[in-house]
């Protein structure tokens, strides 16, 4: 994953291929008589060698690409041979190498010449820290680490009981087997009976025989005190382990309960409350958290970039609008994506809305619908598809960034959203990519047809704010004409026409 990021963010480009045909050499004079003609050199020999080098480089590149594809997500692309050599050299110079060397000295062989004793294996305790290192590393790579924590805590309890059983057996041998009712009587399995005594004594179950001697009384009192401390510590650790394992679930329940209380306080309709509960349940079941950004924000930038590249870069490179842009610009865009979950039937965009976002389908599907009641399905877009990208570059002038169709979720849909503001903030640092996007945007707009032109409606002036003036009555209009002499002129004209 990190090797892909390195190749994207500045890997040097391979040298351009040289011309296959070299300029022809100047014509040489013909050889004299008796001289051997000069050997003709193959003019295409040098280009052939260069072609072979280019082919070898391409094959190496293909092999590296296959290795990267075979690599699992999250693996580091490190030169294993070099890394192992450095690790060996560092380990041999460290203090830990000397400790490990001492811990494996086989002092057990002394049992062949002397009586057996467990002290011969005392040097193995020097490597006790290796167990804790193993435990930490195993916990870091497990998907459900709490399982190992519970098993480890249970192992601590069993080991503490084992040590107590061994100490009780030594105390019984010191007092003498079967000398009192308190010590081990020597019958049956020694380990099993001593372990049974340790369980009842360390966990303070009770029902043990009464100690007789002062040594037995002191031993039993010490055993009770140690048992109370050890058992309470292990119970507390087990509680912490279980609490850490269910911390996410507890946070989810607390968030959902708080939201339900808020909706009940303001008497939100039951239909809306049910949709909110559905969103909470699906989001938790799908991604195990309510907001992925909370987790990613805690990571370093290089880790967030690597995760974003591994998830979405291939999809971004398929978008026609972003083909030919700077790869680093695409990486910066990936870091600005936001994840949103839509419920079945939710409208992602509506026709006529202002387009301010671009959407990438992470999972699920959406449908482009239309008709009087949005019952006609024009197309269904599934995971990996992109829509709304043209609206990122169109301006509000002439209604160019208006949505031209309705898009609603077909089932549960998880979408990545890139806002126009974030894109413009990124393009400030990439002027060449800005020119490419502007050109691509114009081409895509022409291919999809011109945007509907905005009608030039005249704005109402101040006089039109009042009611229109009523027309003049006909009688008043006739008297007005009579007053201005128009009526008499009409009578004279009619008289002339009759004569």
N, C-alpha and C positions, 0 to 999 in steps of 0.2 A: 504493500500500500504506500509506504513512504518512498519507495523507488519510483512509483508512478508520479507522485507529487514532485520528486526531484526532476524527473524528465519534463514535467509540465512547466515548472517554475524556473527554467533557465538552463536546461541541458544544451550543450553546444551542438549546433547543427552539423551534419556530416559535410565534408568538403564537396563542392560541386564537381560533377563529372567533367573531366577534361574532354576536349574535342576528340572525336574518334579519328578524324583524318588529319594528319600532319601536313604542312605545306610541302609540295614536291621539291626535292633537292635540285640544285642547278645541274644542268646537263654537263657531263664530263667529256673530255676529248676522247676520240677513239684510240684504242691501244695501238702501239707501234707493232711492226712485224716482229715476230719471235717472242713477243711478250704475252704472258697469259692475261686474258681479260680479267678485270677485277670481279670478285664475287659480289653478286647482287644481294644486298641486304633487304630483308623483308620490310617494306615500308609500314606494314600494319603490325609489326612485331611489338613496338612500344605501346600502341593503343591496346593491343590484345592483353599485354601484361597489366595495363591500367584497368581494363575491363575485368580481368580476373580479380584484381584487388577490390574493385567495387563490388563484384559478386560475393567475394569472401566477406566484405563488410556487411552486405545485406543479409547473408546467411547468419552471421554473428548476431545481427540485430534481430532476426527472426527467432533465433534460439533464446536470446534474452527476453524477447516478448513472450515466448512460450513459458519460460521460467516464471515470469511475472504473473502470467495468467494461471499457472499451476499453483502459485503461491496463495495460501489462504488469506482472507482479510485479516489484517492485524499483524501479519508476519513482517519481520524486518529484513530488508534486502541487504545483508551484510556479507562480506567475503568470509565464508566460514573457516577456510584454512588459515587466513590471516588472523582472524579473531581467536581461533583455538591456540595458535602459536603464542599470541600475546597473553592469553589467559594462563597458559602453562608457565611462561617465563615469570609472570607476576606471582603466580601461586608458589613457585619454587623459591622465590626471594622473600616470601612473607613469613611471619611468625607462625601462621596457622599450619604451614607445611611441616614445621618441626614438631608441633603438637600432635598432628595426625600421625607422624612417623613414630613418635613415642607410644601413641595409643595402640598401635597394631603390633607392637613387639610381643611375641607369643610367650609370655611368662607361664602360660598353662603347661608348657613342656616340663616345668619343674616338678609337676605331679608325678612324672615317671621315676624320679629319683627320691622325692620326699612325699610326705603324706599330703593328700588332697586338701586344699584350702581355697576358699573363695577370694582371699586377699590377692591371689595370683592374677586375678582379673580386674584388680582395682584400677589399673591404668586405662581401662575402657571408659571410665567416667570422665576422662579429660575431654572427650568429644561429645559431651552432653549437649553443648550448644548447637551441634549439628542437627539435633532433633527439632529444636525450636526454629532453626532456619528452614528446615524442610517443611515444618508446619506453616510458617508464614508464606512460603512460596506456593505451597499447595492451596492455601486459602485464597491467594491472589488470582489463581488461574481457574478456580472452580466457578461454575455458573451459579450454584447455590451453596455459597460458602458456609451458611449456617448449619448444614448437614455435618460438615467436618468439625465445626465448633462443638456441636452437641456430642459427636463421637469422641472428640479430644477430651472434653470435660468428663465424660463417662470413663474414659481411660485413666484420667487422673484419679478418679474415685477408686477404681479397681486396683490401681497401683498402690494407692495409700493403704488400702485394706491388705494387700499383699505384704507390704513392709511391716504392718502391725502384726500380721500372722507370723512373720519370721521373727520379730522381736519377742513375741509370746512364746514361741518354741524355744528360743535361746534362754528366756527367763525360766521356762519349765526345766530345761536341762540344768541350769544353774541351781535351782532349788532341789532337783531330783524328781525324775518321772514318777508319778503316782505316789509321791510322799504326802501330798495333801489333796483335798477335794478340789482345790482351785486350779492346780497345774494340770498339764496334759498327762493322762494316765498311760500313754504308750500303746493303746489299743486302736485298731483300725488304721485308716490313712492319716498319717501325721499332718500332711499339708491341708487336707480337707477339714479335719477337726480344728486345727489352729485357725484356718481361714473363717470357719463358722464362729469361733470365739471372737475374732477380730470384727466381724460384721455386727454381732450383737453388742460388742463393747464400744466400738468406735462410733456407731450410729446411735448409741444410747438406747438400745431396745430394752435392755434389762433382762432379768431372769437368769443372771449368772450366779455361779456358786460364790459364797462369801469368801474373801481372802482371809487367810489365817495368820501368816507371819507379817512382820512389819514391812519386809520387802514387797510382799504381795499387795499389801494395802497401798503403799506408795506407788507401786506400778499401776494399780487399778485407778487411783486418783489421777495420776498423770494421763492415763489413757482416756479417762472421761473428759478432762480439760482439752486435750488435743483433739478428741473427737468432736466436741462442741465447736471448736474453732475451724477445723477442717471441713466438717459437714456444712456448717453455715456458709463458709466461703464458697464451697462448690454449689450450694443451692443458689446463692446470690449470682454466681457466674452463669449458672444455667438460666436464671431469670433474665440476665442481660442478653444472653445469646438468643433466647426466644423473642425478647423484646426487639432486638436489632433485626431479627428475621421478619418480623411483622411490622416494622416501623413504617414502611411504605403503605401497607394496608391501613394502618391506623391513621396516617395522614390523609389518605383518600376518604376514609369514613368520616373523619372530622370535617373535611372540606365539604363533603356532600351534606352532612347533617347541618352545618352552618348555612348552606345555601337553602335547604328545605325550610329551616326556621325563618330565614329572611323572606322567602316567598309566602309562607303562611302569615307572617306579620302584615304583609301588604296585600293579602288576599288575591294572590295571582291565580288565574284560572287553572283548573286541574289539568286541562290539556297541555298547557305550557309547562306546568310542573312535571308532568310525565315525560315530556320531551327533554327537559333538563336532566332528570334522573337517567333517562336512556343515554344521553350524551356522556354523563359521568361513568356509567357502567361500561359502555363500549370503549371509551378512551382508556380506561384502566385495563380492560381485558386485552385491548389491541397493543398497547405500548408499555403497560406497567407503570405509567406515570401520567400526570395530568399535563405537564408542560416539559417538553424535551429541552427547551432552551435553558431551564434552570440547571440541568445536568451539564450541558455543553459549555455554559458560561464559566463553569469552574475549571475547565480544562485549559491548557496553554493553547496559544493560537495555532501552533504547528499541528497539535493533535486535532483540533477542530477542523483545520483545513484538510488534513488527511482523511478524516471521516466524511466530510462533505464531498471531496473529490471521489472517494470510493463509491459513494451512494448515487450522486447526481451528475457527475461530469459527463458520463457517456450520453445521458439524456440531453444535456445542454448542447453538446457538440452536434446533435442531430437536428437542432432547431435551425431552420433556414435563415432566420433573422440574424443569428449569431455566428454563422459560418464565415470564416475569414477574419474574425476578431482576435485580439490578443488573448492568448491562453491565460495569462495572469489576470486579465479582466474577468474572464469567466470564473476563475477561482474566487475572486473578490465578490462576484455576484452570488456564488454558492453560499458564502458566509452570511448573506443578507436574507436568505430564504426563511420563511416562517411556516410552521406546520399548523393546519387547521382541519378539524374533523367536521364533516357535514352529515347530518342525519338523512335517512331516506325521504325524498320529496323536498328537501331544502333547495331553494334557488340560490345557486352560486352567483350568477349574474342575471339581470333582467334587461330586456330590450329597452333602450332609451336611457339607461343609467350611464353616468360618467365613468369611463374606463380609466382606472388608476392602478390596476394590478394585472400581472400575468400569472397564470396558474399552471402547475405541473402536477399531474395525477401520480401520487405516490402509491396508493392502493385503492381498490374499488373501481367504480365507473361513474360517468356522468353522461347525460343525454342532452342533445340540442333539440328543443321542442318548439312547437309553434301551433298556430291555429287559434280559433276563438277561445277554447278552454285549455290550451296547451296539451292537447291530446295527440297531436301528430309528432312522431319522433323522426327527426331528419337523420341523425347519426348518433351512435353510441361511442364514446371515447373511453378507453381503458387505461390501465396503469402504463406510464411512460409517455402518454400523449400530452401535448401542450396546447393551450388555447389562451386567447387574450393578449398575445405578444405584440400585435400591431398597435394596440391602444397605448403601449408604453411610449411610442415615438410620435403619435399624432397629438396635435395641439387642440385646444378647445375652439379654435377659430373655425367657423363654418360647421360646427358640430362634428368635427372629424373624430373625436374620441368617444363618441356615443356607442354603446353596445348595440349590435344589430340583431341579436338573437337572445332567446332565453335558454339558460343552461341550468339544469337541476340535477341533484344527486340521484343516481339510480342505485338504491341501497346505501350502505355506509360507504363514505368516500373520505379518504385522507389526502389532502392537497397541500402542495408547497406553493406559497404565495411570494411573489417579488413585486414590491411597490415601485411606482414610477419615481418617487423621490429618491429611493435608494439607488436606482439605476443612474439618475442624473448626478448624484454625488460621486458615483464611481467614474462616470464618463469624463469628469473634470480632469482626471489624471491620465486619460487615454484619448488624446485628440484624434489620432489616426482611426481608432476604433469608432469614435463618434462619427467621423465622416462615412465609414463603412456602414454603420447602422442607419444613418440618414439616407444613404443611397439605397440600401436594401429595403428600408421602410417605404420609400417612394415606389419601388418596384412592386412590392407586395400589395400596396394600396391600388396601383394601376391594375394588377392582376385580378384583384377581387372586385374591381369596379369603383367608380368615384363615390365619395360620400354624398349623401343627399344634401343639396344646397339649401342654405337657410334663406327663407323668403324675406325680402326686404320690405318689411312692413313699416309704414310711416308712423312715427311716434305722434301721439295726439298732442296738439298744441293747447295752449291755455284756453282759447275760446271754445274749443270743443268739449271742455269739461262741463259746460252748462248745457241745458236742454236746447234743442233746435228751435229756431224762431218760427211761430205758426204763420201760415200763408195769409195774405190780405183777402178779406171777403170780396166777392165780385161786385156788389153794389158800391162799396167804398172805392173799388178800383175804377168803376165807371164814372163816379163823381170826380175822382181825381183826374181822369182824362178830360172830362168836361171843363174842369177848372183850367187846365193847361191849353185848352183850345183844340184838343185832338178830336172831340166829338163833332164839332161843327165842320171841321175839315172832312171827316168821313161822310157827312150828309151832302156836302157840295160835290164830292167825288161820285157819289151814287147818282146825284141829279145829272151830272154831265154824261154819265154812261147811259142813262135812260133816254136823253135827248140825242 
